[in-house]
Amino acid sequence: MSFYNTEDIFSIFNTIKPKLNDILIKGIESISRENYSEMSELKQQLEDMKLITLNKKLDSFLAKVDQLLLGTITKELKKELAVNTLQIITIIRMFERIMTLEMIKSDLGKENK
């Protein structure tokens, strides 16, 4: 991750998290075609950064949202979407912590030189 601009990564994460939180708070009915398109674009940016773990979860999420937008709403789909959403948020938080720790280590290394 250190090869990429951490501000760009944080920016993408900060765009994704509120959208996912909205889904958890407002329900899956709050998902629109516009949200789907925006999440697809963000996923592509993350894919370019080689964040594979997160991309796999986002692929799964977008596939479920696609089913939802096609009108296939089942209790199982809602459950899978909620679980997938929480997994993505957890992965993002993990990456944020790792990046923050790396930035602190880097800053401390610069101070000690």
Salt bridges, closest charged atoms under 4 A:
GLU29 OE2 - LYS78 NZ 3.71
GLU38 OE1 - LYS19 NZ 3.03
GLU47 OE1 - LYS43 NZ 2.60
ASP59 OD1 - LYS43 NZ 3.25
ASP66 OD1 - ARG33 NH1 3.98
GLU96 OE2 - LYS17 NZ 3.00
GLU102 OE2 - LYS105 NZ 3.31
